[in-house]
Structures are given as structure tokens and as C-alpha cells.
Amino acid sequence: MVALATALLKAGHNVRFATSAPLDEAIRGDGFDVETVGLSTAEIREAREKDPAFPKFYEAGRRMRMAAFSKSFADFEVPPRVAGLRRVIQTWRPSLLIHEMSEFAGPLAGALEDLPTVNHSFGPLVEADVMAAAGAVAARHWLDNGLSAPDRGGMYGRLYLDLAPPSLQYPHIATVSAVQPLRPVPLELTSAEAPEWLSQLGRRPVVTVTFGTVFNDRIDLYRTVIDGLAGTDLDVVITSGRSEAAKALVTLPANIQVHEWVPWALLLARSAVVVSHGGASSTLGPLSLGLPLVVVPLGADHFTNAGLMSSAGAAIVLEAETLTATGLRDAVTTALVGPARTAARRIAAEIAEMPAPEAVVPVLTKIAA
């Protein structure tokens, strides 16, 4: 959403984010106006842990997707976020509300305040069965507010901004009435400068490793990556985010380094292969530059993304629970020179044909008029 928000600002529009803690402070630190709404990440986690029917985070795997949508995103998270969004709408009086693809409070808040809403994806369309289940749960929030329950929680009512290139999209995108392709752009803030160590990369292939900012405390995965790629003719950069596990990685082989935060776009521009958990930004960003991936899905949308990328030939998928150092090294070696590179470049060409955020701004202003 940052790329589109930036394009809207450059076009002279006012933009304000509304999200919960601690993401609110991160966005505010990047220079955007932010309103804090809804339950915090800690409060959501606490509520999930109190529900004995909710799968445990790392044990859930593929089940986490259904549980997160039907038992969290479309369920207990909605009322407090609707209340917060209505407060922002009533005080700030925006002309358009853009919500992300798991934000069920957005369409309801828009309907209650007579405000048009647009769904901004962060990856491929949510699986049909997951969205159907979540939509059924979300229906009661509409009914509780005296409104008729729309199809799939109103998530696809006005316009769907689709970041997924054709090779990574489900056929049931045809069930969404209004779709606007939007080119995914790797995050590159104006303040980002290349640190000295990053400027020195490029004399040999660079392998970027990320397990995101949620599933980033698996010390076993970090050690497997290190054991597999130590001593190879590769420069390996592990970007860990705020990870207590990664802080234990003190003594490292000469060709491997670990950093909490790096300028993502600048690092990708120097990379040859990305090892990832399969999150949206850690897949679409590399693919936009034609970089093949080795994916170790852990939860959330990872399995969905991994399956689509594997089918398209752009990724080698490994199971986390059976991952070995040798298997990881072989996969990286194959991705460097194998057909995954060709497939990734084909998908990069598809992404390049998608409208840039600047080109989509007029579409949004027409809806907001």
C-alpha cells in the first residue's frame, strides 16, 4: 500500500493510514500520517491464544489461513476496528477508504458512513473456500448494524486492486466484478541509503534470506540456512527483522551476514536468488526483478503463494519440517542456473506490463469524486 499512498501524495491528494499498534509507529516513522485504530497485535494474539479452537501459530501450517480469516480477521477484530475507522472518517472526512484484502472492517465502516471503499490486495486472491467461510462470519457484523449482508463481506463490492501477475492468480478472480491490475513495487523509501556493506556486494552471486517479521524466530531455520550456504562462493545476507532468535547468531561464516533491517529494494537489486517463507512482499518484490526463489512456507498465505509460484516454475518449494542444509544448498544452486530463473524473468515481464501506481491514481479519484 505504501507505493500507492506515495503516488497519491505526489498527485496532490491527502493520505492517512489507519492501523493498529505496533504497525502504526512503523508507518509513522516512514513519514506518513497515521491514526491508531483497532486491537493491537498483542491483543489479537492474546485473544487467539484464549480460544482453544484456534490453531497454535507454528503448529497450524496450512490450517492457519482458514483460522485467521474466519476466526480472527472477519470475527472479533471487526467491531473495534469499525469503531476506530468510523471515528477517523467522521473527523477527517475522507473521500475514499482503501483497505487491504484481509480487512473486513473496511467495507462495513464505509457502508455505515456512506464512503466508497476499494480493496487493495497484497498477493493472489484469497482462496474461494477461505473467503466464503470468512464472509459468512462477517455477515453478522453487517446484520448487527442493521444492514443487509453483502457477498463475501463486501470485500469485492466496488473495486479490487490486483497485485498478482496473471501467472500467479487463481481462475476464480473471474468472480470479482471489478478488477484493476496494479504493479507491485518493492518498498523503497526516499530516505533509504545503501550502507557500506551493501555497496560492496556484487562481485559474486548474492543470496538474500528473509523469514519476514512474524515467522522470524525459528532459530532452526536460520542455522540450517547458515550450515547449507557456509563456505560457498555466494554472499548471503539474512535480514531478520526484530528477531530474538537471530540475535543468537553471533559467530558467522565469512560469506554470511545478518542484519535486522535493510533497504529492501536496494538489496534485491544486488541479489541473484531469494530464500523466503513465501510472504507476499518477499515474493512479489523479487519476482518483479526476475529473481527466482527458494520458498520454505510456514503459515498464513505462504502455502498459497508457494503453490502458485511452484506451478509457474519460478520457485523451488521446501518443507520446513524436513529441511536440511544439503537440501537448501542444492535448491539455491538449482535456482541460480535452472529453469526457475527463466520463469521468474517471464513473470517479471508480466509485472512490468501492469499499470504503475501513478497510472491507477486517476481510477481512484474517479471513484472518490
HULIN-V743540 format. One record per backbone hydrogen bond with DSSP energy under -0.5 kcal/mol. CO is the residue of the C=O (numbers start at 1). NH is the residue of the N-H. E is the energy in kcal/mol with one decimal. If there is no record, write none. Layout:
BEGIN
CO & NH & E
CO & NH & E
END
This chain:
BEGIN
1 & 5 & -2.7
2 & 6 & -2.6
3 & 7 & -2.0
4 & 8 & -2.4
5 & 9 & -2.2
6 & 10 & -2.4
7 & 11 & -1.4
8 & 13 & -2.4
9 & 12 & -1.8
15 & 33 & -0.5
17 & 35 & -2.6
19 & 37 & -1.9
20 & 24 & -1.5
21 & 41 & -2.7
22 & 25 & -0.6
22 & 26 & -1.3
23 & 27 & -2.4
24 & 28 & -2.3
25 & 29 & -2.3
26 & 30 & -0.8
27 & 30 & -0.7
27 & 32 & -1.6
28 & 31 & -1.7
33 & 17 & -2.7
35 & 19 & -2.0
35 & 37 & -0.6
40 & 44 & -2.4
41 & 45 & -2.4
42 & 46 & -2.3
43 & 47 & -2.2
44 & 48 & -2.3
45 & 49 & -2.3
46 & 50 & -1.4
47 & 51 & -0.7
48 & 51 & -0.9
50 & 52 & -0.8
51 & 54 & -1.8
56 & 60 & -1.7
57 & 61 & -0.6
60 & 63 & -2.2
61 & 64 & -1.1
62 & 65 & -0.6
62 & 66 & -0.6
63 & 67 & -2.1
64 & 68 & -3.1
65 & 69 & -1.9
66 & 70 & -2.5
67 & 71 & -2.4
68 & 72 & -0.8
68 & 73 & -3.3
69 & 74 & -2.2
71 & 76 & -0.5
72 & 75 & -0.9
72 & 77 & -1.7
75 & 78 & -1.3
75 & 79 & -0.5
76 & 80 & -0.5
77 & 81 & -1.2
78 & 82 & -2.9
79 & 83 & -2.2
80 & 38 & -0.7
80 & 84 & -1.9
81 & 85 & -2.8
82 & 86 & -2.7
83 & 87 & -1.8
84 & 88 & -2.0
85 & 89 & -2.9
86 & 90 & -2.6
87 & 91 & -1.7
88 & 92 & -3.0
89 & 93 & -2.0
96 & 98 & -0.5
97 & 99 & -0.6
97 & 118 & -2.2
99 & 120 & -3.7
100 & 103 & -2.0
102 & 104 & -1.1
103 & 106 & -0.7
103 & 107 & -0.5
104 & 108 & -0.8
105 & 109 & -2.8
106 & 110 & -2.4
107 & 111 & -2.2
108 & 112 & -2.5
109 & 113 & -1.5
110 & 115 & -3.1
111 & 114 & -0.8
116 & 97 & -2.2
118 & 99 & -2.6
118 & 120 & -0.6
119 & 121 & -0.7
119 & 161 & -3.5
120 & 101 & -1.1
127 & 131 & -2.6
128 & 132 & -2.2
129 & 133 & -2.0
130 & 134 & -2.4
131 & 135 & -2.7
132 & 136 & -1.7
133 & 137 & -1.5
134 & 138 & -2.8
135 & 139 & -1.4
137 & 140 & -1.0
138 & 141 & -1.2
138 & 142 & -1.1
139 & 143 & -2.3
140 & 144 & -2.7
141 & 145 & -0.9
142 & 145 & -0.6
142 & 147 & -2.8
143 & 146 & -1.8
148 & 150 & -0.5
150 & 153 & -1.2
151 & 154 & -1.8
152 & 155 & -1.6
154 & 157 & -1.2
159 & 119 & -2.6
159 & 161 & -0.5
160 & 162 & -0.8
160 & 180 & -3.1
161 & 121 & -2.4
161 & 163 & -0.7
162 & 182 & -2.5
165 & 168 & -2.2
166 & 169 & -1.4
170 & 173 & -1.6
171 & 174 & -2.0
172 & 175 & -1.7
173 & 176 & -1.7
175 & 177 & -0.6
178 & 160 & -2.2
179 & 181 & -0.5
180 & 162 & -2.0
187 & 265 & -1.4
189 & 192 & -1.9
195 & 199 & -1.9
196 & 200 & -1.0
198 & 201 & -1.3
205 & 235 & -2.7
206 & 208 & -0.6
206 & 272 & -3.2
206 & 273 & -1.4
207 & 237 & -2.6
208 & 275 & -3.3
209 & 239 & -2.9
210 & 277 & -0.7
211 & 215 & -0.6
217 & 219 & -1.2
218 & 221 & -0.7
218 & 222 & -1.6
219 & 223 & -2.4
220 & 224 & -1.9
221 & 225 & -2.4
222 & 226 & -2.5
223 & 227 & -2.9
224 & 228 & -2.2
225 & 229 & -2.1
226 & 230 & -1.6
229 & 232 & -1.5
232 & 234 & -1.5
234 & 236 & -0.6
235 & 207 & -3.1
235 & 237 & -0.5
236 & 238 & -0.5
236 & 257 & -2.3
237 & 209 & -2.9
237 & 239 & -0.6
238 & 240 & -0.7
238 & 259 & -2.8
239 & 211 & -0.6
241 & 243 & -1.6
243 & 247 & -1.1
245 & 248 & -1.7
246 & 249 & -1.8
248 & 250 & -1.9
250 & 252 & -0.7
253 & 256 & -1.8
255 & 236 & -3.0
257 & 238 & -3.0
259 & 240 & -2.3
259 & 241 & -0.5
260 & 241 & -2.3
262 & 264 & -1.0
263 & 267 & -2.4
264 & 268 & -2.6
265 & 269 & -1.9
267 & 270 & -1.3
268 & 271 & -1.5
272 & 292 & -0.6
273 & 208 & -2.3
274 & 276 & -0.5
274 & 294 & -2.3
275 & 210 & -2.5
276 & 296 & -3.0
277 & 298 & -0.5
280 & 283 & -1.4
280 & 284 & -2.8
281 & 285 & -1.2
283 & 287 & -2.3
284 & 288 & -2.1
285 & 289 & -0.6
286 & 289 & -1.2
286 & 291 & -2.4
287 & 290 & -1.6
292 & 274 & -1.8
293 & 316 & -2.2
294 & 276 & -2.5
295 & 318 & -2.9
297 & 320 & -0.5
299 & 302 & -2.6
301 & 305 & -2.6
302 & 306 & -2.9
303 & 307 & -2.3
304 & 308 & -2.1
305 & 309 & -2.6
306 & 310 & -2.5
307 & 311 & -2.3
308 & 312 & -1.7
309 & 313 & -0.5
309 & 314 & -1.9
309 & 315 & -0.8
310 & 313 & -1.1
314 & 293 & -1.9
315 & 317 & -0.5
316 & 295 & -2.6
319 & 322 & -0.7
320 & 323 & -1.0
324 & 328 & -2.4
325 & 329 & -2.4
326 & 330 & -2.6
327 & 331 & -2.0
328 & 332 & -2.3
329 & 333 & -2.4
330 & 334 & -2.4
331 & 335 & -2.6
332 & 336 & -1.8
333 & 337 & -1.0
334 & 338 & -2.8
338 & 341 & -1.3
338 & 342 & -0.7
339 & 343 & -2.4
340 & 344 & -2.5
341 & 345 & -2.0
342 & 346 & -1.8
343 & 347 & -2.2
344 & 348 & -2.3
345 & 349 & -1.8
346 & 350 & -1.6
347 & 351 & -2.5
348 & 352 & -2.3
349 & 353 & -1.0
350 & 353 & -0.6
350 & 354 & -0.6
351 & 354 & -1.3
355 & 183 & -3.3
356 & 359 & -1.0
356 & 360 & -1.0
357 & 360 & -0.8
357 & 361 & -1.0
360 & 363 & -0.6
360 & 364 & -1.7
361 & 365 & -2.5
362 & 366 & -1.7
363 & 367 & -1.3
364 & 368 & -2.2
365 & 369 & -1.1
END
